[in-house]
Each structure stands twice: as C-alpha cells, then as structure tokens.
C-alpha cells in the first residue's frame, strides 16, 4: 500500500500490527518509486533531479535532496 503525506512524500506500507480493535501501528518506509508507477526508473530520477536542493523528496532523510538521494534511487533501479 502506498500513500503520500502532506509534503508530497511517497511512502510504502511495509507492515502493521493490530494491537486492539481501534489502534493500528504502522511502519512506513520511503520508497524510491517517486511517481508511484510500480518501478524505479529514469522517470523517478527526473523527479528527484528536479527537486535537487529542496527538502522533498528526501529519500535518505537528511533534510535536503542531494547526491546521497541519487545513490538511494540508483540502488533501487529496476
């Protein structure tokens, strides 16, 4: 399951644990599939490149889109 937060950051649901009927804890992990098409490819790289120097989509959570995010996305290439 994928979702986008208020800052347009795409997350992919990894797992959840039902604690009681009204409470669900969710572990979410950022994904390199920035356009949500199911594959990591050049289109995702273009999105990341256009955001260089901004704060989102920051794949490695260091506060800025930079070369380290390019490494993350290149390692996830399909």
mmJSON file of the N, C-alpha and C atoms, coordinates in Angstrom:
{"data_MODEL":{"atom_site":{
"group_PDB":["ATOM","ATOM","ATOM","ATOM","ATOM","ATOM","ATOM","ATOM","ATOM","ATOM","ATOM","ATOM","ATOM","ATOM","ATOM","ATOM","ATOM","ATOM","ATOM","ATOM","ATOM","ATOM","ATOM","ATOM","ATOM","ATOM","ATOM","ATOM","ATOM","ATOM","ATOM","ATOM","ATOM","ATOM","ATOM","ATOM","ATOM","ATOM","ATOM","ATOM","ATOM","ATOM","ATOM","ATOM","ATOM","ATOM","ATOM","ATOM","ATOM","ATOM","ATOM","ATOM","ATOM","ATOM","ATOM","ATOM","ATOM","ATOM","ATOM","ATOM","ATOM","ATOM","ATOM","ATOM","ATOM","ATOM","ATOM","ATOM","ATOM","ATOM","ATOM","ATOM","ATOM","ATOM","ATOM","ATOM","ATOM","ATOM","ATOM","ATOM","ATOM","ATOM","ATOM","ATOM","ATOM","ATOM","ATOM","ATOM","ATOM","ATOM","ATOM","ATOM","ATOM","ATOM","ATOM","ATOM","ATOM","ATOM","ATOM","ATOM","ATOM","ATOM","ATOM","ATOM","ATOM","ATOM","ATOM","ATOM","ATOM","ATOM","ATOM","ATOM","ATOM","ATOM","ATOM","ATOM","ATOM","ATOM","ATOM","ATOM","ATOM","ATOM","ATOM","ATOM","ATOM","ATOM","ATOM","ATOM","ATOM","ATOM","ATOM","ATOM","ATOM","ATOM","ATOM","ATOM","ATOM","ATOM","ATOM","ATOM","ATOM","ATOM","ATOM","ATOM","ATOM","ATOM","ATOM","ATOM","ATOM","ATOM","ATOM","ATOM","ATOM","ATOM","ATOM","ATOM","ATOM","ATOM","ATOM","ATOM","ATOM","ATOM","ATOM","ATOM","ATOM","ATOM","ATOM","ATOM","ATOM","ATOM","ATOM","ATOM","ATOM","ATOM","ATOM","ATOM","ATOM","ATOM","ATOM","ATOM","ATOM","ATOM","ATOM","ATOM","ATOM","ATOM","ATOM","ATOM","ATOM","ATOM","ATOM","ATOM","ATOM","ATOM","ATOM","ATOM","ATOM","ATOM","ATOM","ATOM","ATOM","ATOM","ATOM","ATOM","ATOM","ATOM","ATOM","ATOM","ATOM","ATOM","ATOM","ATOM","ATOM","ATOM","ATOM","ATOM","ATOM","ATOM","ATOM","ATOM","ATOM","ATOM","ATOM","ATOM","ATOM","ATOM","ATOM","ATOM","ATOM","ATOM","ATOM","ATOM","ATOM","ATOM"],
"id":[1,2,3,4,5,6,7,8,9,10,11,12,13,14,15,16,17,18,19,20,21,22,23,24,25,26,27,28,29,30,31,32,33,34,35,36,37,38,39,40,41,42,43,44,45,46,47,48,49,50,51,52,53,54,55,56,57,58,59,60,61,62,63,64,65,66,67,68,69,70,71,72,73,74,75,76,77,78,79,80,81,82,83,84,85,86,87,88,89,90,91,92,93,94,95,96,97,98,99,100,101,102,103,104,105,106,107,108,109,110,111,112,113,114,115,116,117,118,119,120,121,122,123,124,125,126,127,128,129,130,131,132,133,134,135,136,137,138,139,140,141,142,143,144,145,146,147,148,149,150,151,152,153,154,155,156,157,158,159,160,161,162,163,164,165,166,167,168,169,170,171,172,173,174,175,176,177,178,179,180,181,182,183,184,185,186,187,188,189,190,191,192,193,194,195,196,197,198,199,200,201,202,203,204,205,206,207,208,209,210,211,212,213,214,215,216,217,218,219,220,221,222,223,224,225,226,227,228,229,230,231,232,233,234],
"type_symbol":["N","C","C","N","C","C","N","C","C","N","C","C","N","C","C","N","C","C","N","C","C","N","C","C","N","C","C","N","C","C","N","C","C","N","C","C","N","C","C","N","C","C","N","C","C","N","C","C","N","C","C","N","C","C","N","C","C","N","C","C","N","C","C","N","C","C","N","C","C","N","C","C","N","C","C","N","C","C","N","C","C","N","C","C","N","C","C","N","C","C","N","C","C","N","C","C","N","C","C","N","C","C","N","C","C","N","C","C","N","C","C","N","C","C","N","C","C","N","C","C","N","C","C","N","C","C","N","C","C","N","C","C","N","C","C","N","C","C","N","C","C","N","C","C","N","C","C","N","C","C","N","C","C","N","C","C","N","C","C","N","C","C","N","C","C","N","C","C","N","C","C","N","C","C","N","C","C","N","C","C","N","C","C","N","C","C","N","C","C","N","C","C","N","C","C","N","C","C","N","C","C","N","C","C","N","C","C","N","C","C","N","C","C","N","C","C","N","C","C","N","C","C","N","C","C","N","C","C","N","C","C","N","C","C"],
"label_atom_id":["N","CA","C","N","CA","C","N","CA","C","N","CA","C","N","CA","C","N","CA","C","N","CA","C","N","CA","C","N","CA","C","N","CA","C","N","CA","C","N","CA","C","N","CA","C","N","CA","C","N","CA","C","N","CA","C","N","CA","C","N","CA","C","N","CA","C","N","CA","C","N","CA","C","N","CA","C","N","CA","C","N","CA","C","N","CA","C","N","CA","C","N","CA","C","N","CA","C","N","CA","C","N","CA","C","N","CA","C","N","CA","C","N","CA","C","N","CA","C","N","CA","C","N","CA","C","N","CA","C","N","CA","C","N","CA","C","N","CA","C","N","CA","C","N","CA","C","N","CA","C","N","CA","C","N","CA","C","N","CA","C","N","CA","C","N","CA","C","N","CA","C","N","CA","C","N","CA","C","N","CA","C","N","CA","C","N","CA","C","N","CA","C","N","CA","C","N","CA","C","N","CA","C","N","CA","C","N","CA","C","N","CA","C","N","CA","C","N","CA","C","N","CA","C","N","CA","C","N","CA","C","N","CA","C","N","CA","C","N","CA","C","N","CA","C","N","CA","C","N","CA","C","N","CA","C","N","CA","C","N","CA","C","N","CA","C","N","CA","C","N","CA","C"],
"label_alt_id":[null,null,null,null,null,null,null,null,null,null,null,null,null,null,null,null,null,null,null,null,null,null,null,null,null,null,null,null,null,null,null,null,null,null,null,null,null,null,null,null,null,null,null,null,null,null,null,null,null,null,null,null,null,null,null,null,null,null,null,null,null,null,null,null,null,null,null,null,null,null,null,null,null,null,null,null,null,null,null,null,null,null,null,null,null,null,null,null,null,null,null,null,null,null,null,null,null,null,null,null,null,null,null,null,null,null,null,null,null,null,null,null,null,null,null,null,null,null,null,null,null,null,null,null,null,null,null,null,null,null,null,null,null,null,null,null,null,null,null,null,null,null,null,null,null,null,null,null,null,null,null,null,null,null,null,null,null,null,null,null,null,null,null,null,null,null,null,null,null,null,null,null,null,null,null,null,null,null,null,null,null,null,null,null,null,null,null,null,null,null,null,null,null,null,null,null,null,null,null,null,null,null,null,null,null,null,null,null,null,null,null,null,null,null,null,null,null,null,null,null,null,null,null,null,null,null,null,null,null,null,null,null,null,null],
"label_comp_id":["UNK","UNK","UNK","UNK","UNK","UNK","UNK","UNK","UNK","UNK","UNK","UNK","UNK","UNK","UNK","UNK","UNK","UNK","UNK","UNK","UNK","UNK","UNK","UNK","UNK","UNK","UNK","UNK","UNK","UNK","UNK","UNK","UNK","UNK","UNK","UNK","UNK","UNK","UNK","UNK","UNK","UNK","UNK","UNK","UNK","UNK","UNK","UNK","UNK","UNK","UNK","UNK","UNK","UNK","UNK","UNK","UNK","UNK","UNK","UNK","UNK","UNK","UNK","UNK","UNK","UNK","UNK","UNK","UNK","UNK","UNK","UNK","UNK","UNK","UNK","UNK","UNK","UNK","UNK","UNK","UNK","UNK","UNK","UNK","UNK","UNK","UNK","UNK","UNK","UNK","UNK","UNK","UNK","UNK","UNK","UNK","UNK","UNK","UNK","UNK","UNK","UNK","UNK","UNK","UNK","UNK","UNK","UNK","UNK","UNK","UNK","UNK","UNK","UNK","UNK","UNK","UNK","UNK","UNK","UNK","UNK","UNK","UNK","UNK","UNK","UNK","UNK","UNK","UNK","UNK","UNK","UNK","UNK","UNK","UNK","UNK","UNK","UNK","UNK","UNK","UNK","UNK","UNK","UNK","UNK","UNK","UNK","UNK","UNK","UNK","UNK","UNK","UNK","UNK","UNK","UNK","UNK","UNK","UNK","UNK","UNK","UNK","UNK","UNK","UNK","UNK","UNK","UNK","UNK","UNK","UNK","UNK","UNK","UNK","UNK","UNK","UNK","UNK","UNK","UNK","UNK","UNK","UNK","UNK","UNK","UNK","UNK","UNK","UNK","UNK","UNK","UNK","UNK","UNK","UNK","UNK","UNK","UNK","UNK","UNK","UNK","UNK","UNK","UNK","UNK","UNK","UNK","UNK","UNK","UNK","UNK","UNK","UNK","UNK","UNK","UNK","UNK","UNK","UNK","UNK","UNK","UNK","UNK","UNK","UNK","UNK","UNK","UNK","UNK","UNK","UNK","UNK","UNK","UNK"],
"label_asym_id":["A","A","A","A","A","A","A","A","A","A","A","A","A","A","A","A","A","A","A","A","A","A","A","A","A","A","A","A","A","A","A","A","A","A","A","A","A","A","A","A","A","A","A","A","A","A","A","A","A","A","A","A","A","A","A","A","A","A","A","A","A","A","A","A","A","A","A","A","A","A","A","A","A","A","A","A","A","A","A","A","A","A","A","A","A","A","A","A","A","A","A","A","A","A","A","A","A","A","A","A","A","A","A","A","A","A","A","A","A","A","A","A","A","A","A","A","A","A","A","A","A","A","A","A","A","A","A","A","A","A","A","A","A","A","A","A","A","A","A","A","A","A","A","A","A","A","A","A","A","A","A","A","A","A","A","A","A","A","A","A","A","A","A","A","A","A","A","A","A","A","A","A","A","A","A","A","A","A","A","A","A","A","A","A","A","A","A","A","A","A","A","A","A","A","A","A","A","A","A","A","A","A","A","A","A","A","A","A","A","A","A","A","A","A","A","A","A","A","A","A","A","A","A","A","A","A","A","A","A","A","A","A","A","A"],
"label_entity_id":["1","1","1","1","1","1","1","1","1","1","1","1","1","1","1","1","1","1","1","1","1","1","1","1","1","1","1","1","1","1","1","1","1","1","1","1","1","1","1","1","1","1","1","1","1","1","1","1","1","1","1","1","1","1","1","1","1","1","1","1","1","1","1","1","1","1","1","1","1","1","1","1","1","1","1","1","1","1","1","1","1","1","1","1","1","1","1","1","1","1","1","1","1","1","1","1","1","1","1","1","1","1","1","1","1","1","1","1","1","1","1","1","1","1","1","1","1","1","1","1","1","1","1","1","1","1","1","1","1","1","1","1","1","1","1","1","1","1","1","1","1","1","1","1","1","1","1","1","1","1","1","1","1","1","1","1","1","1","1","1","1","1","1","1","1","1","1","1","1","1","1","1","1","1","1","1","1","1","1","1","1","1","1","1","1","1","1","1","1","1","1","1","1","1","1","1","1","1","1","1","1","1","1","1","1","1","1","1","1","1","1","1","1","1","1","1","1","1","1","1","1","1","1","1","1","1","1","1","1","1","1","1","1","1"],
"label_seq_id":[1,1,1,2,2,2,3,3,3,4,4,4,5,5,5,6,6,6,7,7,7,8,8,8,9,9,9,10,10,10,11,11,11,12,12,12,13,13,13,14,14,14,15,15,15,16,16,16,17,17,17,18,18,18,19,19,19,20,20,20,21,21,21,22,22,22,23,23,23,24,24,24,25,25,25,26,26,26,27,27,27,28,28,28,29,29,29,30,30,30,31,31,31,32,32,32,33,33,33,34,34,34,35,35,35,36,36,36,37,37,37,38,38,38,39,39,39,40,40,40,41,41,41,42,42,42,43,43,43,44,44,44,45,45,45,46,46,46,47,47,47,48,48,48,49,49,49,50,50,50,51,51,51,52,52,52,53,53,53,54,54,54,55,55,55,56,56,56,57,57,57,58,58,58,59,59,59,60,60,60,61,61,61,62,62,62,63,63,63,64,64,64,65,65,65,66,66,66,67,67,67,68,68,68,69,69,69,70,70,70,71,71,71,72,72,72,73,73,73,74,74,74,75,75,75,76,76,76,77,77,77,78,78,78],
"pdbx_PDB_ins_code":[null,null,null,null,null,null,null,null,null,null,null,null,null,null,null,null,null,null,null,null,null,null,null,null,null,null,null,null,null,null,null,null,null,null,null,null,null,null,null,null,null,null,null,null,null,null,null,null,null,null,null,null,null,null,null,null,null,null,null,null,null,null,null,null,null,null,null,null,null,null,null,null,null,null,null,null,null,null,null,null,null,null,null,null,null,null,null,null,null,null,null,null,null,null,null,null,null,null,null,null,null,null,null,null,null,null,null,null,null,null,null,null,null,null,null,null,null,null,null,null,null,null,null,null,null,null,null,null,null,null,null,null,null,null,null,null,null,null,null,null,null,null,null,null,null,null,null,null,null,null,null,null,null,null,null,null,null,null,null,null,null,null,null,null,null,null,null,null,null,null,null,null,null,null,null,null,null,null,null,null,null,null,null,null,null,null,null,null,null,null,null,null,null,null,null,null,null,null,null,null,null,null,null,null,null,null,null,null,null,null,null,null,null,null,null,null,null,null,null,null,null,null,null,null,null,null,null,null,null,null,null,null,null,null],
"Cartn_x":[0.846,0.0,0.889,0.58,1.368,0.5,1.129,0.412,1.364,0.809,1.581,1.18,2.174,1.861,1.617,1.417,1.078,2.206,3.421,4.558,4.88,3.906,4.062,5.189,5.472,6.448,5.72,6.182,5.55,6.111,5.236,5.615,4.993,5.622,5.083,4.892,3.67,3.356,4.118,4.902,5.703,5.01,4.487,3.819,2.967,2.096,1.309,1.011,0.75,0.404,-0.892,-1.891,-3.153,-3.015,-3.045,-2.869,-4.216,-5.203,-6.574,-7.48,-8.746,-9.624,-9.567,-9.25,-9.265,-7.878,-6.813,-5.455,-4.649,-4.028,-3.142,-1.827,-0.719,0.585,1.105,1.7,2.151,3.623,4.387,5.777,5.823,6.22,6.272,7.708,8.004,9.345,9.253,10.125,10.125,10.549,9.986,10.308,10.921,11.751,12.382,11.464,10.314,9.33,8.537,9.136,8.591,7.299,7.097,5.865,4.794,5.109,4.122,3.662,4.497,4.093,4.513,5.098,5.457,6.872,7.617,9.012,9.86,11.121,12.079,12.871,12.742,13.398,13.77,14.083,14.54,13.501,12.222,11.182,11.282,11.611,11.807,13.072,14.089,15.329,15.096,14.265,13.936,13.228,12.282,11.576,12.574,13.476,14.466,15.417,15.848,16.766,16.141,14.854,14.155,13.985,14.126,13.976,15.324,16.41,17.751,17.861,18.336,18.498,17.27,16.15,14.921,14.84,13.753,13.643,12.824,12.25,11.431,11.471,11.553,11.534,12.926,13.131,14.412,14.458,14.996,14.946,15.78,16.838,17.668,17.438,16.455,16.022,17.113,17.977,18.984,18.585,17.368,16.847,16.955,17.634,17.804,17.961,17.444,17.636,19.023,19.894,21.272,21.814,23.11,23.742,23.477,23.312,23.042,21.685,20.721,19.422,19.532,20.421,20.668,21.246,22.076,22.63,21.505,20.602,19.475,18.642,18.303,17.434,18.17,19.449,20.189,20.309,20.423,20.491,19.153,18.067,16.745,16.273,17.094,16.698,16.274,15.14,14.649,15.307],
"Cartn_y":[-1.165,0.0,1.223,2.19,3.414,4.598,5.612,6.837,8.013,9.195,10.436,11.32,11.881,12.746,14.173,15.092,16.475,17.211,16.667,17.285,16.557,15.798,15.045,14.019,13.488,12.425,11.1,10.262,8.968,7.929,7.194,6.134,4.824,3.728,2.413,1.664,1.163,0.433,-0.876,-1.09,-2.305,-3.353,-2.946,-3.894,-3.151,-3.889,-3.293,-4.353,-3.891,-4.783,-4.292,-5.144,-4.79,-5.026,-3.936,-4.015,-4.224,-3.477,-3.633,-3.137,-3.41,-3.092,-1.648,-0.696,0.689,1.271,0.482,1.008,0.165,0.812,0.139,0.911,0.22,0.854,0.505,1.464,1.277,1.631,0.744,1.038,1.38,2.603,3.038,3.321,3.091,3.296,4.092,5.1,5.855,4.939,5.192,4.382,5.258,4.658,5.379,5.473,4.821,4.909,6.211,7.306,8.632,8.94,8.378,8.657,7.591,6.566,5.568,4.643,4.452,3.583,2.124,1.81,0.426,0.027,0.909,0.634,1.863,1.62,2.709,2.805,3.936,4.09,5.551,5.878,7.219,8.293,7.948,8.925,9.361,8.437,8.772,9.611,9.296,10.067,11.506,11.714,13.065,13.852,13.21,13.861,14.275,13.366,13.661,14.768,14.72,15.732,17.119,17.199,18.485,19.047,18.197,18.634,18.854,18.777,18.915,20.212,20.108,21.271,21.593,20.961,21.192,20.193,20.246,19.347,18.086,17.971,16.795,16.527,15.288,14.021,13.638,13.725,13.435,11.963,11.126,9.674,9.155,9.848,9.366,10.16,11.049,11.791,12.626,13.25,14.145,15.615,15.874,17.233,17.954,17.355,18.007,16.95,17.251,16.371,16.662,15.637,15.825,14.539,14.469,13.327,12.025,12.101,10.891,10.301,11.137,10.652,10.012,10.539,9.917,8.516,8.327,6.994,6.045,6.521,5.686,5.256,6.204,5.89,5.018,5.236,4.399,2.965,2.774,1.419,0.686,1.435,0.826,0.662,1.065,0.989,-0.426,-0.523,-1.81,-2.146],
"Cartn_z":[0.0,0.0,0.0,-0.817,-0.907,-0.51,0.07,0.393,0.324,0.189,0.098,1.26,1.976,3.099,2.627,3.568,3.238,2.528,2.558,1.868,0.574,0.059,-1.182,-1.132,0.054,0.198,0.07,-0.821,-1.071,-0.107,0.557,1.474,1.015,1.361,1.056,2.367,2.577,3.799,3.81,4.849,4.958,5.816,6.961,7.841,8.846,9.52,10.594,11.639,12.848,13.954,14.571,14.636,15.26,16.759,17.535,18.98,19.664,19.273,19.748,18.636,18.692,17.563,17.059,17.922,17.481,17.231,17.408,17.277,16.302,15.352,14.409,14.391,14.567,14.409,13.026,12.377,11.001,10.911,10.298,9.988,8.508,8.2,6.81,6.418,5.184,4.674,3.381,3.238,1.994,0.855,-0.295,-1.452,-2.539,-3.361,-4.46,-5.675,-5.641,-6.733,-6.55,-6.943,-6.654,-7.393,-8.566,-9.304,-9.087,-8.295,-7.925,-9.031,-10.056,-11.168,-10.988,-9.823,-9.534,-9.906,-10.547,-10.892,-10.574,-10.288,-10.101,-11.388,-12.077,-13.377,-13.613,-14.838,-15.199,-14.864,-14.891,-14.567,-13.103,-12.229,-10.823,-10.642,-11.409,-11.361,-11.809,-12.805,-13.273,-12.164,-11.48,-10.376,-9.298,-8.945,-7.92,-8.367,-9.603,-10.125,-10.122,-10.43,-10.417,-9.014,-8.01,-6.615,-5.933,-6.67,-6.097,-5.301,-4.059,-3.197,-2.358,-2.653,-1.885,-0.734,0.042,1.181,0.909,-0.27,-0.577,-2.078,-2.5,-1.775,-1.277,-0.004,0.632,1.011,0.166,0.339,1.502,1.869,2.979,4.266,4.266,5.461,6.111,5.29,5.858,5.738,5.262,5.23,3.905,2.946,1.649,0.552,-0.632,-1.79,-2.348,-2.329,-2.77,-3.397,-3.571,-4.225,-3.48,-2.174,-1.393,-1.752,-2.085,-2.538,-3.915,-4.746,-6.053,-5.886,-4.887,-4.606,-4.199,-3.339,-2.909,-4.103,-4.958,-6.106,-7.123,-7.307,-8.267,-7.77,-6.476,-5.91,-6.032,-6.205,-6.303,-7.744,-8.71,-10.125,-10.508,-11.229,-11.734,-13.049],
"occupancy":[1.0,1.0,1.0,1.0,1.0,1.0,1.0,1.0,1.0,1.0,1.0,1.0,1.0,1.0,1.0,1.0,1.0,1.0,1.0,1.0,1.0,1.0,1.0,1.0,1.0,1.0,1.0,1.0,1.0,1.0,1.0,1.0,1.0,1.0,1.0,1.0,1.0,1.0,1.0,1.0,1.0,1.0,1.0,1.0,1.0,1.0,1.0,1.0,1.0,1.0,1.0,1.0,1.0,1.0,1.0,1.0,1.0,1.0,1.0,1.0,1.0,1.0,1.0,1.0,1.0,1.0,1.0,1.0,1.0,1.0,1.0,1.0,1.0,1.0,1.0,1.0,1.0,1.0,1.0,1.0,1.0,1.0,1.0,1.0,1.0,1.0,1.0,1.0,1.0,1.0,1.0,1.0,1.0,1.0,1.0,1.0,1.0,1.0,1.0,1.0,1.0,1.0,1.0,1.0,1.0,1.0,1.0,1.0,1.0,1.0,1.0,1.0,1.0,1.0,1.0,1.0,1.0,1.0,1.0,1.0,1.0,1.0,1.0,1.0,1.0,1.0,1.0,1.0,1.0,1.0,1.0,1.0,1.0,1.0,1.0,1.0,1.0,1.0,1.0,1.0,1.0,1.0,1.0,1.0,1.0,1.0,1.0,1.0,1.0,1.0,1.0,1.0,1.0,1.0,1.0,1.0,1.0,1.0,1.0,1.0,1.0,1.0,1.0,1.0,1.0,1.0,1.0,1.0,1.0,1.0,1.0,1.0,1.0,1.0,1.0,1.0,1.0,1.0,1.0,1.0,1.0,1.0,1.0,1.0,1.0,1.0,1.0,1.0,1.0,1.0,1.0,1.0,1.0,1.0,1.0,1.0,1.0,1.0,1.0,1.0,1.0,1.0,1.0,1.0,1.0,1.0,1.0,1.0,1.0,1.0,1.0,1.0,1.0,1.0,1.0,1.0,1.0,1.0,1.0,1.0,1.0,1.0,1.0,1.0,1.0,1.0,1.0,1.0,1.0,1.0,1.0,1.0,1.0,1.0],
"B_iso_or_equiv":[0.0,0.0,0.0,0.0,0.0,0.0,0.0,0.0,0.0,0.0,0.0,0.0,0.0,0.0,0.0,0.0,0.0,0.0,0.0,0.0,0.0,0.0,0.0,0.0,0.0,0.0,0.0,0.0,0.0,0.0,0.0,0.0,0.0,0.0,0.0,0.0,0.0,0.0,0.0,0.0,0.0,0.0,0.0,0.0,0.0,0.0,0.0,0.0,0.0,0.0,0.0,0.0,0.0,0.0,0.0,0.0,0.0,0.0,0.0,0.0,0.0,0.0,0.0,0.0,0.0,0.0,0.0,0.0,0.0,0.0,0.0,0.0,0.0,0.0,0.0,0.0,0.0,0.0,0.0,0.0,0.0,0.0,0.0,0.0,0.0,0.0,0.0,0.0,0.0,0.0,0.0,0.0,0.0,0.0,0.0,0.0,0.0,0.0,0.0,0.0,0.0,0.0,0.0,0.0,0.0,0.0,0.0,0.0,0.0,0.0,0.0,0.0,0.0,0.0,0.0,0.0,0.0,0.0,0.0,0.0,0.0,0.0,0.0,0.0,0.0,0.0,0.0,0.0,0.0,0.0,0.0,0.0,0.0,0.0,0.0,0.0,0.0,0.0,0.0,0.0,0.0,0.0,0.0,0.0,0.0,0.0,0.0,0.0,0.0,0.0,0.0,0.0,0.0,0.0,0.0,0.0,0.0,0.0,0.0,0.0,0.0,0.0,0.0,0.0,0.0,0.0,0.0,0.0,0.0,0.0,0.0,0.0,0.0,0.0,0.0,0.0,0.0,0.0,0.0,0.0,0.0,0.0,0.0,0.0,0.0,0.0,0.0,0.0,0.0,0.0,0.0,0.0,0.0,0.0,0.0,0.0,0.0,0.0,0.0,0.0,0.0,0.0,0.0,0.0,0.0,0.0,0.0,0.0,0.0,0.0,0.0,0.0,0.0,0.0,0.0,0.0,0.0,0.0,0.0,0.0,0.0,0.0,0.0,0.0,0.0,0.0,0.0,0.0,0.0,0.0,0.0,0.0,0.0,0.0],
"pdbx_formal_charge":[null,null,null,null,null,null,null,null,null,null,null,null,null,null,null,null,null,null,null,null,null,null,null,null,null,null,null,null,null,null,null,null,null,null,null,null,null,null,null,null,null,null,null,null,null,null,null,null,null,null,null,null,null,null,null,null,null,null,null,null,null,null,null,null,null,null,null,null,null,null,null,null,null,null,null,null,null,null,null,null,null,null,null,null,null,null,null,null,null,null,null,null,null,null,null,null,null,null,null,null,null,null,null,null,null,null,null,null,null,null,null,null,null,null,null,null,null,null,null,null,null,null,null,null,null,null,null,null,null,null,null,null,null,null,null,null,null,null,null,null,null,null,null,null,null,null,null,null,null,null,null,null,null,null,null,null,null,null,null,null,null,null,null,null,null,null,null,null,null,null,null,null,null,null,null,null,null,null,null,null,null,null,null,null,null,null,null,null,null,null,null,null,null,null,null,null,null,null,null,null,null,null,null,null,null,null,null,null,null,null,null,null,null,null,null,null,null,null,null,null,null,null,null,null,null,null,null,null,null,null,null,null,null,null],
"auth_seq_id":[1,1,1,2,2,2,3,3,3,4,4,4,5,5,5,6,6,6,7,7,7,8,8,8,9,9,9,10,10,10,11,11,11,12,12,12,13,13,13,14,14,14,15,15,15,16,16,16,17,17,17,18,18,18,19,19,19,20,20,20,21,21,21,22,22,22,23,23,23,24,24,24,25,25,25,26,26,26,27,27,27,28,28,28,29,29,29,30,30,30,31,31,31,32,32,32,33,33,33,34,34,34,35,35,35,36,36,36,37,37,37,38,38,38,39,39,39,40,40,40,41,41,41,42,42,42,43,43,43,44,44,44,45,45,45,46,46,46,47,47,47,48,48,48,49,49,49,50,50,50,51,51,51,52,52,52,53,53,53,54,54,54,55,55,55,56,56,56,57,57,57,58,58,58,59,59,59,60,60,60,61,61,61,62,62,62,63,63,63,64,64,64,65,65,65,66,66,66,67,67,67,68,68,68,69,69,69,70,70,70,71,71,71,72,72,72,73,73,73,74,74,74,75,75,75,76,76,76,77,77,77,78,78,78],
"auth_comp_id":["UNK","UNK","UNK","UNK","UNK","UNK","UNK","UNK","UNK","UNK","UNK","UNK","UNK","UNK","UNK","UNK","UNK","UNK","UNK","UNK","UNK","UNK","UNK","UNK","UNK","UNK","UNK","UNK","UNK","UNK","UNK","UNK","UNK","UNK","UNK","UNK","UNK","UNK","UNK","UNK","UNK","UNK","UNK","UNK","UNK","UNK","UNK","UNK","UNK","UNK","UNK","UNK","UNK","UNK","UNK","UNK","UNK","UNK","UNK","UNK","UNK","UNK","UNK","UNK","UNK","UNK","UNK","UNK","UNK","UNK","UNK","UNK","UNK","UNK","UNK","UNK","UNK","UNK","UNK","UNK","UNK","UNK","UNK","UNK","UNK","UNK","UNK","UNK","UNK","UNK","UNK","UNK","UNK","UNK","UNK","UNK","UNK","UNK","UNK","UNK","UNK","UNK","UNK","UNK","UNK","UNK","UNK","UNK","UNK","UNK","UNK","UNK","UNK","UNK","UNK","UNK","UNK","UNK","UNK","UNK","UNK","UNK","UNK","UNK","UNK","UNK","UNK","UNK","UNK","UNK","UNK","UNK","UNK","UNK","UNK","UNK","UNK","UNK","UNK","UNK","UNK","UNK","UNK","UNK","UNK","UNK","UNK","UNK","UNK","UNK","UNK","UNK","UNK","UNK","UNK","UNK","UNK","UNK","UNK","UNK","UNK","UNK","UNK","UNK","UNK","UNK","UNK","UNK","UNK","UNK","UNK","UNK","UNK","UNK","UNK","UNK","UNK","UNK","UNK","UNK","UNK","UNK","UNK","UNK","UNK","UNK","UNK","UNK","UNK","UNK","UNK","UNK","UNK","UNK","UNK","UNK","UNK","UNK","UNK","UNK","UNK","UNK","UNK","UNK","UNK","UNK","UNK","UNK","UNK","UNK","UNK","UNK","UNK","UNK","UNK","UNK","UNK","UNK","UNK","UNK","UNK","UNK","UNK","UNK","UNK","UNK","UNK","UNK","UNK","UNK","UNK","UNK","UNK","UNK"],
"auth_asym_id":["A","A","A","A","A","A","A","A","A","A","A","A","A","A","A","A","A","A","A","A","A","A","A","A","A","A","A","A","A","A","A","A","A","A","A","A","A","A","A","A","A","A","A","A","A","A","A","A","A","A","A","A","A","A","A","A","A","A","A","A","A","A","A","A","A","A","A","A","A","A","A","A","A","A","A","A","A","A","A","A","A","A","A","A","A","A","A","A","A","A","A","A","A","A","A","A","A","A","A","A","A","A","A","A","A","A","A","A","A","A","A","A","A","A","A","A","A","A","A","A","A","A","A","A","A","A","A","A","A","A","A","A","A","A","A","A","A","A","A","A","A","A","A","A","A","A","A","A","A","A","A","A","A","A","A","A","A","A","A","A","A","A","A","A","A","A","A","A","A","A","A","A","A","A","A","A","A","A","A","A","A","A","A","A","A","A","A","A","A","A","A","A","A","A","A","A","A","A","A","A","A","A","A","A","A","A","A","A","A","A","A","A","A","A","A","A","A","A","A","A","A","A","A","A","A","A","A","A","A","A","A","A","A","A"],
"auth_atom_id":["N","CA","C","N","CA","C","N","CA","C","N","CA","C","N","CA","C","N","CA","C","N","CA","C","N","CA","C","N","CA","C","N","CA","C","N","CA","C","N","CA","C","N","CA","C","N","CA","C","N","CA","C","N","CA","C","N","CA","C","N","CA","C","N","CA","C","N","CA","C","N","CA","C","N","CA","C","N","CA","C","N","CA","C","N","CA","C","N","CA","C","N","CA","C","N","CA","C","N","CA","C","N","CA","C","N","CA","C","N","CA","C","N","CA","C","N","CA","C","N","CA","C","N","CA","C","N","CA","C","N","CA","C","N","CA","C","N","CA","C","N","CA","C","N","CA","C","N","CA","C","N","CA","C","N","CA","C","N","CA","C","N","CA","C","N","CA","C","N","CA","C","N","CA","C","N","CA","C","N","CA","C","N","CA","C","N","CA","C","N","CA","C","N","CA","C","N","CA","C","N","CA","C","N","CA","C","N","CA","C","N","CA","C","N","CA","C","N","CA","C","N","CA","C","N","CA","C","N","CA","C","N","CA","C","N","CA","C","N","CA","C","N","CA","C","N","CA","C","N","CA","C","N","CA","C","N","CA","C","N","CA","C","N","CA","C","N","CA","C","N","CA","C"],
"pdbx_PDB_model_num":[1,1,1,1,1,1,1,1,1,1,1,1,1,1,1,1,1,1,1,1,1,1,1,1,1,1,1,1,1,1,1,1,1,1,1,1,1,1,1,1,1,1,1,1,1,1,1,1,1,1,1,1,1,1,1,1,1,1,1,1,1,1,1,1,1,1,1,1,1,1,1,1,1,1,1,1,1,1,1,1,1,1,1,1,1,1,1,1,1,1,1,1,1,1,1,1,1,1,1,1,1,1,1,1,1,1,1,1,1,1,1,1,1,1,1,1,1,1,1,1,1,1,1,1,1,1,1,1,1,1,1,1,1,1,1,1,1,1,1,1,1,1,1,1,1,1,1,1,1,1,1,1,1,1,1,1,1,1,1,1,1,1,1,1,1,1,1,1,1,1,1,1,1,1,1,1,1,1,1,1,1,1,1,1,1,1,1,1,1,1,1,1,1,1,1,1,1,1,1,1,1,1,1,1,1,1,1,1,1,1,1,1,1,1,1,1,1,1,1,1,1,1,1,1,1,1,1,1,1,1,1,1,1,1]
}}}
